[in-house]
Amino acid sequence: MGSVLVGCGGGVGSGGTGIASGVTDGTVNGYGSVIVDGDRFDDSAVAAYAETAPGVQTQTDARLGARVEVESEQGKATRLRVDSALLGSVESVRADGFDVLGQRVRVNATASSGPVTQFGGGYTGLASVRAGDAVEVHAFTLRTATGFELQATRVQRLTAMPEYVRVSGLVSGLDAAGFSLGTLRVVAAGADVLPAGTALANGESVTVLARKSSLAPASGPAQQLHADQVRVRLLGRPGDQVATSGVLGALDLGAGRFDLGGTTVDYRQASVRPDASSLVAGRYVQVRGTLAVDGTLMAETVRVLDGRSSAEAELKGNVIGLDNTGLRFQVRGVDVDAGRADIEECPGGRLTEGAFVEIEGRLGPTGVIAKSVQCKEAPTDATIERKGVAGSVDTATRRFVLTRAGGSIQTVSWSDLTYFRNVTPVTLAGQQVEVTGQLVDGVLVAKKIQVESEDD
């Protein structure tokens, strides 16, 4: 796993709906290619990165429920950034969520209100979360009558706190020394404010990076954090086409406007799907349109994503770790419960280990509850998975031999785009690994090489 210095851009998204090119900001709800709010992007030629320190992007993977920004050209991803909202310790747990770094996090279990919150790292749901746990939270901002909350799309327990904590929200109480995010006081003197030349203002959406050692009690009950970097969330520049998603708020039917996580959306000229009557405050929507000079998003399309008109989750890949008793397995690292699914086009009406399948279903707290599972012949450009023991590792040629259960072997190669999770090229030999990639001339070109751990 490597780190690089990179810049950040803006523009509009494209994918399964046939929109042109640019940047799409949203929630991962499946794989074949990476699927973001139902739009598909071919990510075979890019690595995913997350900002782990100011100006440093570290290779990672985009998990189910992650919030991401995809830059694309005609449906092919040219950049994939994974954007968590929080990295920190759980301060307290409530009936509907928990608090991290002074931010109220809401957990969602209803598809009409947004993606069902995914839990990982050993969590099975909100009941597993404990005060003091180190967590990574993916979320979008939700305005409330008293300020804002963060609605979680993924909550991942971490084995240890990272060097830098991360906190996102809407600025309030701005003064010369800093500002507040929820009950957290952020001291911004000396911090880099990005994009360069951007002036902070109350109500703006920002993400703060700070060393964990800078977190200290302030005068009174609130915590205080000394920021190293403050990044203002900008969808793009005036005239840019953009795509973003979140929960619809402050709906004004007369003016044809609503709020989406701090962005004003004007939908008077928009095509609303499935229809205009589906626009209701509290619904999760994806909006595509053009940015006006004042920052208003002039919508061209508004899609209500409530799990009714489209699947909550879609997966394409190989069946791994099949438990025939309960019809449970994994596809692309996602747990699948197919106990009540329609099994279609599978030989003998049964699933088999390694079968290539297409799945549609709904989101449970730890994966996908399948509605249908179709066995398919894997397309020549399909992303496939193989599991076995790594041997004959040659770091010079970046190749090794994967011995699968039953004794069959597969040559695997890796490149700078390959993400190594819980393993490195040096430690590969003898490890039980799962490889995700594409077959090229009989060689499995790896996109990800993973050793399972309790962090998964």
C-alpha positions in Angstrom: 0.0 0.0 0.0 1.5 3.4 -1.0 0.9 7.0 -0.4 1.2 9.8 -3.0 0.7 13.5 -3.2 -2.3 14.4 -5.4 -4.6 17.2 -6.1 -8.4 17.2 -6.1 -10.7 18.3 -8.9 -14.3 18.8 -9.7 -16.9 18.4 -12.6 -19.8 15.8 -13.5 -20.5 12.2 -13.2 -21.3 9.6 -15.7 -22.2 5.9 -15.6 -25.1 3.6 -16.2 -27.6 6.4 -16.9 -25.7 7.5 -20.0 -24.6 11.0 -18.7 -21.4 12.2 -20.2 -18.2 12.8 -18.2 -16.9 14.5 -15.0 -17.4 13.9 -11.3 -20.0 12.0 -9.4 -20.2 12.2 -5.6 -22.2 9.5 -3.8 -22.6 6.2 -2.0 -21.2 2.8 -3.2 -24.2 0.4 -3.6 -22.6 -2.4 -5.6 -19.9 -3.9 -7.8 -19.4 -5.3 -11.2 -17.7 -2.2 -12.0 -18.0 0.1 -9.0 -21.6 1.2 -8.7 -22.4 4.6 -7.1 -26.1 5.4 -6.4 -27.0 3.0 -9.2 -24.5 4.5 -11.8 -21.8 2.1 -13.0 -18.2 3.1 -13.5 -15.4 1.0 -15.0 -12.7 1.3 -12.4 -10.3 -1.3 -13.8 -7.7 1.3 -14.8 -7.6 3.3 -11.6 -6.6 2.8 -8.0 -8.8 4.2 -5.1 -7.3 6.7 -2.7 -8.2 8.3 0.6 -6.7 11.4 2.2 -5.0 10.1 5.4 -2.9 13.2 6.1 -2.8 16.7 4.7 -2.0 16.4 1.0 -1.3 12.7 1.3 -3.5 10.2 -0.5 -3.2 6.5 0.5 -4.3 3.6 -1.6 -7.5 1.9 -0.3 -10.6 0.2 -1.6 -14.2 1.5 -2.0 -16.3 -0.7 0.3 -20.1 -1.1 0.2 -21.6 2.0 1.8 -18.5 4.2 1.3 -18.9 7.8 0.2 -16.8 8.4 -2.9 -16.0 10.9 -5.6 -15.5 9.4 -9.1 -14.0 11.4 -12.0 -14.9 9.7 -15.3 -14.7 9.9 -19.0 -17.6 8.1 -20.8 -18.2 5.8 -17.9 -14.6 4.9 -17.3 -13.2 6.1 -14.0 -10.1 8.2 -14.2 -9.9 9.0 -10.5 -11.6 7.4 -7.5 -11.4 9.1 -4.1 -12.8 7.6 -1.0 -14.1 10.3 1.4 -15.0 9.3 5.0 -16.7 11.9 7.1 -15.2 11.0 10.5 -12.1 9.2 11.9 -12.2 9.3 15.7 -13.4 7.7 18.9 -17.0 7.0 19.8 -17.9 9.3 22.7 -21.4 8.0 23.5 -24.1 5.8 22.0 -27.7 6.7 21.6 -30.8 4.7 20.5 -30.6 6.1 16.9 -26.8 6.5 16.6 -23.7 7.8 18.4 -21.4 10.7 18.8 -17.8 11.1 17.4 -15.7 14.3 17.8 -18.7 16.3 18.8 -20.8 15.2 15.8 -24.2 13.5 16.1 -24.2 10.4 13.8 -27.5 8.9 12.8 -27.8 5.2 11.8 -30.3 4.4 9.1 -32.2 1.2 8.7 -34.9 2.3 6.2 -34.2 2.4 2.4 -36.6 5.3 1.8 -34.4 7.5 4.0 -31.2 6.6 2.3 -28.7 3.7 2.0 -29.1 1.3 4.9 -26.0 1.8 7.1 -23.3 -0.8 6.6 -21.3 -2.1 9.5 -17.8 -3.6 9.3 -14.7 -4.5 11.3 -16.6 -6.9 13.5 -19.7 -4.7 14.0 -23.0 -6.4 13.3 -25.1 -3.2 13.9 -25.5 -0.3 16.2 -25.8 -2.6 19.3 -22.2 -3.6 18.7 -20.8 0.0 18.9 -19.2 0.9 22.2 -17.9 4.2 23.7 -14.2 4.4 23.2 -14.1 2.4 19.9 -12.0 3.8 17.1 -14.2 4.1 14.0 -14.3 5.3 10.5 -17.7 6.7 9.5 -18.9 7.4 6.0 -21.9 9.7 5.9 -23.6 12.6 4.3 -24.7 15.8 6.0 -28.3 16.2 7.0 -29.7 19.6 8.0 -31.9 19.7 11.0 -34.0 22.4 12.8 -31.1 23.0 15.2 -28.1 22.5 12.9 -27.1 19.3 11.3 -26.4 15.6 11.8 -24.3 13.1 9.8 -26.3 10.2 8.4 -24.0 7.2 8.3 -23.8 5.0 5.2 -20.9 2.9 6.6 -19.4 2.4 10.1 -16.1 0.6 10.3 -14.5 -0.4 13.6 -10.7 0.2 13.5 -8.1 -1.7 15.5 -6.3 1.5 16.3 -6.7 5.2 16.0 -4.8 6.7 13.0 -2.3 9.5 13.4 -4.8 12.1 12.0 -8.4 12.3 13.0 -11.0 13.6 10.6 -14.2 15.5 11.2 -16.8 16.9 8.7 -19.8 19.1 9.1 -21.3 22.6 8.6 -19.4 25.6 9.9 -21.0 27.7 12.7 -19.7 30.3 15.1 -16.9 31.5 12.8 -14.5 34.0 14.2 -10.8 35.0 13.8 -9.6 32.0 15.8 -11.7 29.2 14.3 -15.2 27.8 14.2 -17.5 25.1 15.5 -18.6 21.8 14.0 -21.5 20.6 16.2 -20.2 20.8 19.8 -16.5 20.6 18.6 -14.5 23.8 18.6 -11.9 23.9 15.8 -8.9 26.2 16.2 -8.0 27.0 12.6 -5.2 29.5 13.1 -2.2 28.3 11.0 -4.3 25.6 9.2 -4.2 25.2 5.4 -7.6 26.1 4.0 -8.3 24.4 0.7 -8.9 25.0 -2.1 -6.3 27.7 -1.8 -7.7 31.2 -1.6 -11.1 30.0 -0.3 -12.6 32.0 2.5 -14.5 30.2 5.3 -18.1 31.1 6.0 -20.8 30.0 8.3 -23.0 27.2 6.8 -20.2 25.9 4.6 -19.5 22.1 4.5 -15.9 21.4 5.5 -13.7 18.5 6.4 -10.9 19.0 9.0 -7.7 16.9 9.4 -5.8 17.2 12.7 -3.3 15.3 14.6 -5.0 13.1 17.2 -2.7 14.6 19.9 -4.2 18.1 19.3 -7.6 17.0 20.6 -8.1 18.5 24.1 -10.9 19.6 26.3 -11.9 23.2 25.9 -13.3 25.6 28.5 -16.7 24.0 29.3 -18.0 20.6 28.0 -16.9 21.0 24.4 -13.8 19.4 23.0 -11.2 21.5 21.0 -9.2 20.5 18.0 -6.3 22.2 16.4 -6.7 21.8 12.6 -3.8 21.1 10.3 -6.0 21.3 7.2 -9.6 22.6 6.5 -11.0 21.5 3.1 -14.1 23.3 2.0 -16.4 21.0 0.1 -17.0 22.5 -3.4 -19.1 20.6 -5.9 -17.2 22.5 -8.7 -17.1 25.9 -10.3 -19.9 27.9 -11.8 -21.0 26.3 -15.1 -19.8 22.8 -14.1 -22.1 19.9 -14.4 -22.2 18.0 -11.1 -23.9 15.0 -9.5 -24.4 14.5 -5.8 -26.7 12.7 -3.4 -28.2 13.0 0.1 -31.4 13.4 2.0 -33.8 16.1 0.7 -34.6 18.8 3.2 -36.2 22.3 3.5 -38.5 21.5 0.6 -40.2 24.6 -0.9 -42.8 23.3 -3.4 -43.7 26.9 -4.4 -40.2 28.0 -5.2 -39.2 24.6 -6.6 -36.2 24.3 -4.3 -34.8 22.1 -1.5 -31.6 21.7 0.5 -29.2 18.8 0.0 -26.6 18.7 2.8 -26.0 22.5 2.6 -26.4 22.9 -1.1 -29.5 24.7 -2.5 -31.1 22.7 -5.4 -33.4 24.4 -7.9 -35.5 21.7 -9.5 -38.0 23.8 -11.5 -36.6 22.6 -14.8 -35.7 19.2 -13.7 -36.9 15.8 -14.8 -38.0 14.0 -11.5 -37.9 10.2 -11.3 -40.1 8.3 -10.8 -42.4 11.4 -10.7 -42.8 14.8 -9.0 -45.1 13.4 -6.3 -42.2 11.3 -5.0 -40.3 14.5 -3.9 -40.9 14.4 -0.1 -38.7 15.8 2.6 -36.5 13.0 4.1 -36.2 11.0 0.9 -32.7 10.1 -0.4 -32.1 11.6 -3.9 -29.4 11.9 -6.5 -29.3 15.3 -8.3 -27.5 16.1 -11.6 -27.3 19.6 -12.9 -25.3 22.8 -13.4 -23.7 25.0 -10.7 -24.9 28.6 -10.7 -22.6 31.5 -9.7 -24.2 31.7 -6.3 -23.6 27.9 -5.7 -27.1 26.8 -6.4 -27.4 23.5 -8.2 -29.7 24.0 -11.1 -31.0 20.4 -11.4 -31.6 18.7 -14.7 -32.5 15.3 -13.2 -33.6 14.4 -9.7 -33.8 10.6 -8.9 -35.6 9.4 -5.8 -33.6 6.4 -4.5 -35.9 4.6 -2.1 -35.4 1.0 -3.0 -38.6 0.8 -4.9 -37.9 1.9 -8.5 -34.4 0.4 -8.5 -32.4 -2.2 -6.5 -30.8 -1.1 -3.3 -27.7 -3.1 -4.1 -26.3 -4.9 -7.1 -23.3 -7.3 -7.3 -21.5 -9.2 -10.1 -18.8 -11.6 -9.3 -17.8 -15.1 -8.1 -19.4 -17.0 -5.2 -16.8 -17.3 -2.5 -17.1 -19.3 0.8 -20.5 -20.9 0.0 -22.5 -22.2 2.9 -25.2 -24.3 1.3 -27.1 -24.8 4.5 -28.2 -21.1 4.7 -27.2 -20.1 1.2 -24.7 -17.5 2.5 -21.5 -16.5 0.7 -19.5 -13.5 -0.4 -19.3 -11.7 -3.7 -16.6 -9.0 -4.2 -16.0 -9.1 -0.4 -19.6 -8.4 0.4 -21.6 -10.9 2.6 -24.7 -12.2 0.8 -27.7 -13.9 2.3 -29.5 -15.7 -0.5 -31.7 -17.8 1.8 -34.9 -16.4 0.3 -33.7 -15.4 -3.2 -34.8 -16.7 -6.5 -32.0 -18.8 -7.9 -32.1 -18.4 -11.7 -30.2 -20.1 -14.5 -28.0 -22.1 -12.3 -27.3 -25.8 -13.2 -29.7 -27.9 -11.2 -31.1 -24.8 -9.6 -28.2 -24.8 -7.2 -25.3 -22.4 -6.5 -21.7 -23.7 -6.5 -18.5 -22.4 -5.2 -16.8 -20.1 -7.7 -19.9 -19.6 -9.9 -20.2 -16.2 -11.6 -23.4 -14.6 -10.5 -25.4 -11.4 -10.8 -27.3 -10.3 -7.7 -30.0 -7.8 -7.0 -31.3 -7.2 -3.5 -31.7 -5.0 -0.5 -29.2 -3.8 2.1 -28.9 -5.4 5.5 -26.6 -4.0 8.2 -23.7 -6.2 7.1 -24.2 -6.8 3.4 -26.8 -7.7 0.8 -30.0 -9.7 1.3 -30.5 -11.1 -2.2 -33.8 -11.0 -4.0 -32.5 -12.7 -7.1 -29.3 -14.6 -7.9 -28.6 -15.4 -11.6 -25.8 -17.7 -12.7 -24.0 -16.2 -15.8 -21.1 -16.9 -18.0 -18.5 -14.4 -16.9 -17.9 -11.8 -19.7 -14.3 -11.6 -21.0 -13.8 -8.3 -19.3 -15.5 -9.3 -16.0 -13.9 -8.7 -12.6 -13.5 -12.1 -11.1 -12.3 -13.5 -7.7 -10.1 -16.5 -6.9 -9.1 -17.8 -3.5 -6.1 -19.9 -2.6 -2.6 -20.1 -1.3 0.1 -17.8 -2.7 3.4 -19.5 -3.8 6.3 -19.1 -6.1 6.3 -15.3 -5.5 8.6 -13.4 -7.9 8.7 -9.7 -6.8 10.9 -8.8 -9.8 8.3 -9.8 -12.3 5.4 -9.1 -9.9 3.9 -12.6 -10.3 3.0 -15.5 -8.1 1.2 -18.8 -8.4 -2.2 -19.2 -6.7 -3.0 -22.8 -5.7 -6.8 -23.2 -5.3 -8.7 -25.8 -3.3 -8.6 -29.0 -5.3 -5.1 -28.3 -6.6 -5.7 -26.1 -9.7 -3.3 -23.3 -10.2 -3.6 -19.7 -11.5 -0.8 -17.3 -12.4 -1.4 -13.9 -10.8 0.3 -10.6 -11.7 0.2 -7.3 -9.9 1.0 -3.7 -10.8 1.1 -0.2 -9.3 -2.7 -0.2 -9.4 -3.0 -3.3 -7.2 -4.3 -2.8 -3.7 -2.7 -5.0 -1.1 -4.9 -5.4 2.0 -3.3 -6.9 5.2 -0.5 -8.3 3.1 2.5 -7.1 1.1 4.4 -8.6 -1.9 7.2 -9.5 0.6 4.8 -11.4 2.9 2.7 -13.1 0.2 4.3 -16.5 0.1 2.3 -19.1 1.9 -0.6 -16.8 2.7 -4.3 -17.8 2.1 -5.4 -14.9 -0.1 -8.3 -13.7 -2.1 -7.5 -12.1 -5.5 -9.8 -9.8 -7.4 -9.0 -8.8 -11.0 -9.4 -9.6 -14.7 -8.1 -12.4 -16.8 -5.7 -11.3 -19.6 -4.2 -14.0 -21.8 -4.8 -16.6 -19.0 -3.1 -14.5 -16.3 -5.2 -13.0 -13.5 -4.2 -9.3 -13.4 -4.9 -8.4 -9.8 -6.8 -5.2 -8.7 -6.9 -6.3 -5.1 -5.0 -9.0 -3.1 -6.3 -9.5 0.4 -5.8 -11.5 3.5 -8.8 -11.5 5.7 -8.5 -10.0 9.2 -10.8 -9.0 12.0 -10.6 -5.4 10.5 -12.7 -6.6 7.5 
